[in-house]
Structure formats: C-alpha cells, structure tokens
C-alpha cells in the first residue's frame, strides 16, 4: 500500500507542476500580446513593466521545469520502471487510462501554448528590430542635419572643407 501511495503522490505532484506550467505559459502568452500592442504603439512606459514581469514568469517556468524533471525521474524510476529521464509523453504511456488522459491533455495544452508563445515572441522580436532600425535611420538623418557631409555647402557658396561647429550630440543613443 505504501508504494501505491508514493506513486499516487508522485502523479499528483507531476499533475500539479504541469498545471502550474500551463498557467504560467498562459500568462506569458497574455503578456506577449500586451507587449505586441506596446511595441506597435511605441509605448516604452508600458513595455518596460511587461518585460520585467515576463522575465519573472520565465524564471518561474524554468524552476517549474526543473521540479517537473525531478518528479518525472522519480516517477519513472520508482513507478513506471524506466531508468532514464523520460518525457511526460513517455510516462503517460505507462499509466492507467484516467491519469494518462489528464496528463496527456495537460501536455498537449502546454505544447500548444509554447508554440503560440514562440510565434508571438518571434513577431515581437521582428517588430522591435524594425523599431530599432527606424530609430537608427532617424538618428542618422538628424546627425546629417547637425553635421553636414564633407563638401556640403549652400547653393552659391564654395564648399567648406572644414566643419568647426561643435554640438553636444550623443552618438551612442
């Protein structure tokens, strides 16, 4: 009876960890959508807290994944009889149908959310890169207004060879 209780405890722990991973991934997808809006409207004030919250969720997700791997390893070694560190889908194949169905659905949901999150984040990355390119181009244009190209002169004047004006422009931004 003690072995059965241990296996039920490990299964419950695994299911709990998968539910928590699912919820964290849902929150990451939600934040990624909000991040998309902030990027598309160039709202840096809204973007910064979203990024910080997302980083915290990613840290939590990493911790949950480590815990899930430990529980999966214990479950596989003590209950299922697999010596290696299996994935959840490998463990599910060795469980009773009810538990296998619950864990299988959770695994599918997690996979779907991971794909959705990856797609959103790739789009957000492309949008952020486009914004940075636009800022670089704008900065380069503005710098040509402050520092005209060598040989530039107004119509009717001889080109100036030396530009002596000095402005406090931060070129690193």
Secondary structure, 3 states (H helix, E strand, C coil): CHHHHHHHHHHHHHHHHHHHHHHHHHHHHHHHHHHHHHHHCCCHHHHHHHHHHHHHHHHHHHHHHHHHHHHHHHHHHHHHCCCCCCCHHHHHCCCCHHHHHHHHHHHHHHHHHHHHHHHHHHHHHHHHHHHHHHHHHHHHHHHHHHCCCCCCCCCCCCCCCCCCCCCCCCCCC
